[in-house]
Amino acid sequence: TVGLFNLKFKTNADYDWLIRVFRSSTTCTWFDRIISLFSLGGMHGQNPTLLAQEHKSVRLQYMSKTKLFFGDIISRVKHRWHRHFMAYPLGAATLTSMPSLTNANDLKKTSVDICIATYKRPELLKKLLTSLSVQSNINTANVRIIIIDNDNEKSAEGTVKSFFSDKKLTYIYDVQPQKNISLTRNKALEYATADYVAFIDDDEWAANDWLSILLATSQTYNADVVFGLVTPVFPKDAPNWVSSGEFFKQQGTKTGDLRQYGASNNTLIRVSEKIKPLLHFDANFGLTGGEDTDLFYRLYLNGAKLISCQEAVVFDSIPNERMTINWLIKRSLRVGQVYAKILNKDKPLYKIIIFFIHRFTYLLLACIVFIFTLIMGKARWVRALCKIMTNAGQLSTLFTNKLYQEYK
């Protein structure tokens, strides 16, 4: 029997779960239509259109409770396999159409503060600022660039003043002397007053339509946070195993995919009254990294809608010192530690025990995979080694509070 059901979801997690069950179940025929991406009326005010869109119409075959139960188990196995052993995790609900730019006039009325934390990268910072100064479909009068220097010697001051000397762009330059990426980004947020806040790193540069596409995506999908695509750029003499191993490639998501967390190196945040009190980075992650994961996961838990956008592109310059096995495994260890620290916060004991069993199992599997990859080329065995370090890092948080400080 085929039936039509109107479903209302209270949390993002409920929606994500149902999507995974439907996708994995062999009894599911097809989605008739997802009226819109999932939105929470509480986060978006009392807009009657958005509130009406909380109802999803889904056409599927009749599922017994038994089939639904086993469909959930299958989906969880697939999800965890892809997350830990494949190049990318399974996505949530997806609408893959390109964000519409028909509301270009609205975009030009929208104010944006672009926040940049910088530390001793004057040449790369200049390249970034140049890319921001030529953004298309944007009224530059409504855009302000906030640069916070984390070097107490103000190494970026000369570059910033020289660049803006002949530009009609509004900017703020200030110094946050304590070496801590969280405090530096928080300093930028202290100056932010715009409708939207964008984050981009000082070793990146943006495509000409970067900002307009982020804004259009946020409006098209009614999203609180939009994560753009970061494309790595390697030097000409980069080892082949580095590029083929895809160590710097982002997880494979599609435009409109729902997210639970992400990075701040290509991000747009809609500063609503609900989000504003939560908009700060935890200084405890200031030397380890992961402060962005912590922030966005907190936003997600408080009902914010986070999505991906593959058309809003920035380019990331990969230096030679990062293209080493030593750096990659240390980064993997740190990522695992931070991930576990954030996602296990305030979890009850039984969930911590389940987490330990899962991580220990994945660690053993990764070790077995590593042995086989030794004859499959350097890229494969280094990638497997990184998986070992990631799982080891997650397990280590159960026995110590000390995290690897990558930015010390």
N, C-alpha and C positions, 0 to 999 in steps of 0.2 A: 504494500500500500504506500502511496506517495502522499505526504501531507504537507501543509504549509503552516509554519509556526512563527509567531511573533515572539521574540525573545528580548528580555531586558536584562542587562548586566549591571551589577553593582560595582564591580572592580575590573581593572585591566586584566588581572590574573584570571578571573572567571572567563573572560572573553578569549584570552590566549589559550586556556585549557580547552575550551569548546572547539576552537579552530583546529587545534592539534588532533583532537579526537576525530573530527569530521574528515580531516585530510588523511589520517592513517587508516580509517575504517573502510573495509571493502564494501560495507553496506551503504556507503554514502554515494549517491549518484552525482549530484552537482549542486553548487550554490546557485539558487535562482537569481538572487541579486543581493548584494550588500549595499543597502541604500547609501550609507556613507561609512567612513572609517569611524571606529568607536570613539565616542566623546562623552565626557561627564558633564552634565549640566551644571553641577556645582562649581566646576572650574571655569565655566564660560558664562557665568551670569544667568539671567533669566530669559535668554533669547529663545522664543518659542520654537523657531525653526530648528535650532540645535537640540532642544529638548526632545522634539519629535523624532529627530534622527537617532536617538538612543535605541529605538526599536529596530531590530534587524529581521528581515524576512529571509528565511532560509528554506529551500526545498530539499528534502532528503527522504530516503526510504525509511520505513518504520524500523526502529532499532529496539530490540529487547534490552532489558537491563544487563543481561549477560554480555551481549555484543558490545554495549556501550562500555562495560567494565574492561573487557579485553582490548577494545579499541584504545582505551586510555593507556593501558600497559604498553601496547605496541608503540603508541605515539611517544611515550616517555623514553623507551629504549632507543627509538630513532633519533629523538631530540638529543639525548646524551651522547650517542655515538657520533653524530655530526658535530656536536660542540667540541668534543675532546679529541677526535681522531681524523676528522675531515677538515677541509680548508675553511668551511663556514658552517654556521648553525642553521637549522631549519628556521624559516621566517614565520611571522604571524600573518594575519590577513594582509593582502597586497592589492593595491590599485596601482598599476604601472604606467598610467598615462602621464605625459609630460605636464608639469604644472602650467596652468594657463597664465599668459601674460596680458590677457584682455583688460585687466584692471590696472594697467600701467599708470593711469592718472592717480589712482589710490596709492600706488607704491611711492610715487613722487611726493605725496603728502605725508608719508610715514617718516617719523624721526628714528634714527638709528645711532647708537653709540658703539663704535668698534673698539674693543679692548685688546691691547697688546701688552704682554709682559715680555721684557727683553733683558738679555744678559750677555754683554760682550760679543755682540754679533752685528757690528755697524754696517757692514756691506750687505748682509742678508736683510737687515732691517730696511735699508734704503730700497732694495729690490721689492720688498713687501709694500712699502709706502707708495712706490711708483705704481704698482698694480692696483692699489686702492684708489689712487687719484684718477684713474681712467675707467671707473665702473660705469656701465651703460644702464639706461632706463632708471637712473637714480638722480634725484635732485640733491646735489652736493650741499646745498644750503641746509638741508635737514640731516646731514651726516656729520658726525664729530668723531675724530680719532683720538683715543686716549692711550697714551704710551706711558707705561710705568717701568722705570729702569731699576732693576734689582742689583745694580752695581753702585756701591756707595761712592765710587770715584766718578760717577756720571759719564761713563764712556759713550753713551748713546746721545748725549745732549747736543754735541756738535753736529752729528748726522741729522738729528731731528730739526734743529733750527735752520740748518743749511737747506734742507729739503723744502720746508714750508715757507722759506723766505720769499719765493716768487709764486706761491700757490694761494688760491682763494679758498682754502679749506680750513675749517675750524679744528684746532687740535689742543690737547692738554698734554704737557710733559711734566712728570714728577718722579721722585725717587723714593723707593722703599728699600732702605739700606740692609735690613736683615735678610740673610739668604734663606728664603722660604717662598716657594712658588704660590702657596695659598694666600699668604699675606700680600704678596705682590698683586695677585688678581683681585683680592678684596679691596685693595687700594684703588684699583681701576673702577670697581663697582661703586665706591664711595662717590665718584664723580658722575656716574651714569644717571641720567634723568630722562632718557628717551623712551619711546614706546617699545623699542626692541633693543636688545644688547647682543652684539655679535662678538665671538671670540675667534682669534686666529693667531697662530704661533709666529715668532719672529724669524724662523728659518723656513717659512713658506711664502708663496706668492699666489695671488688669486687670479682666476680667469676673469675676463672682462664683465661677464654677466653673473658673476658669483653672488653678489649681494641681492640683486633683483630676483634671482631664482630662489634664493632662500626665503625672501619675503613672500614671493608668489606661492611657494610651497606651504608656508605657514598659513596663509589665507585660504588656499585651496582646500587643504586638509584640516583646517581649523586646529592647528597644532600649537602647543605651548613651546615645544623645543624641536628644532630641526637639525639633524646631523648631516652635513654634506660629505662628499667623497674626497678623500686625501690620496693623491696619486704620487707615489715615490719617484724621485728623479735621481738616478745614480750617475756618478762620474764616469767618464769614458773608460777608465782603467778598472772599473769594478769587476770583481771575480764573477764568473758565470754562475757559480753555485749560489751566490747571494740572490741574484735576480730570479733564477729558476726556482729557488726554494720558496719564493713569495713570503719572506719573513716580514716584510714591511707592507704587505697588502692587507687592506681592510677586510673584515668579515663580509661575506657575500650577502648583501641585502638589496632590496629593490625599493624604488621610490614609493613611499606610503607604508612601508613595513613598520609595524609598531615595535618600539624598543623599550627596554627597561632601564638602560643606562648607556653611556657613550663617552667619548672624549671631547675635550674642549678645543681641539685644534682646527675645527671647522664647524662652528655651531652658532645657531641663532636662537635667542630666547625671547619670548613675548613676555614683557614685564607687566603682568596683571596684578591686581590687588591680592589675589590668592598666593601668587608665586613670590612676590617681592619680599615678604618676611623670611622666606626660605633661601633667598639668593645670597649665599655666602659659602666660601670654601673652608673646610676644616683645616686649621693650621697644623694638626697632628700629622697630616699627610704632606706637609710642606717640603720635606726632604726625601720622602719615599716615592712621591708621585701617587696617583690614584685619587687625588682630591676632586678631580672632575667626575670620576666614576661615583664617588660618594655623593656628590651634589646631585647628579642626575638621578641616581637611584632613590634619593630622598624625595625628589620631586615626583618621581613615578609613584612611590608609596603614598604620596599625598594627593594622588589623583590627576597629576599632569599627564598630558598626552605627548609622547615623544615619538618621532618618526624619522625615517631615513629619507634622503634625497640624493640620488645618484647624479643629478645634472648640475648641482652646485659644486664646482670642482676647485680645489686648491692643490698646489704642487709642493711637495716636501723634498727639500734638498737633503740627501743622505750623505753624511760625511764619512770619510774612510775609517775613522775610529769606531764607527758603529757596525762596520762590515767585518766583524771578527767573531769567532766562536765564543770567545770569552765574554764579549759584550752581550751577545744574543742569549746565552744561558743565564747570565746575571739578570737581564731584563725579564726573561721568562720566570725566574725565581721570584722576582719582585712583583710581577703581574699576578702570579698565583697567590702570593701572600696578601696583597692588597684586596684582591677579589674575595678571598675567603674572609678576611677581616671585616669587610663591608657587608657581605651577604649573610654572614653568620651572626651578626650583631643581634643580641636580645633573643636568639633562638633558644627554645627549651632543650634540655639535656638529650631527650630521645632523638631530636633532629640532628644534634651534634654527633651522636653515635652513628646515625644513618649516614651523615656526611662523611665521617671517618671511614666507614665500610666502603662507600662509593669511591672516595679518593684513593684508598689503599688498593682497591681492585683496579682502578684505572692506572695507578702507578705500576702495578705488576704487569698489566697488559702493555703499557708503554715500554717497559723494559724488554718484554718479549719481542715487540715490534722492532725495537732498536737493534736487536741482534740480527734480525733478517735484513734490515735496511743497510747493514754494513757492506753488503755486496751490491747495493742498488745506487751507489753514487753518493757523493758528499752532501748534496742538498737534502737527500732523503734522511740520512742518518743524523745530520745536524738538526733537522726538523723533529725527528723522533727524540733526540736528546733534549730539545727544548720542551717537548711534552712531558718528559720525565721531570725536568726541573719545575715546570708549572705545577704539576701534581704534588711534588715534594714540597714546594713552597706553600701550597694550600694546607697540607698536612702539618707543616711546621707551626702554623698559627695556633694549633691546638695545644702546643707545648711551650710556647714562648710568645711574649708580646713584642719582642724585638724584630723589626722588619729591616730588610736591606735598604739602606739609604742611598739610592741611586744619584741623588742630586746634592750630596753632602759636599 
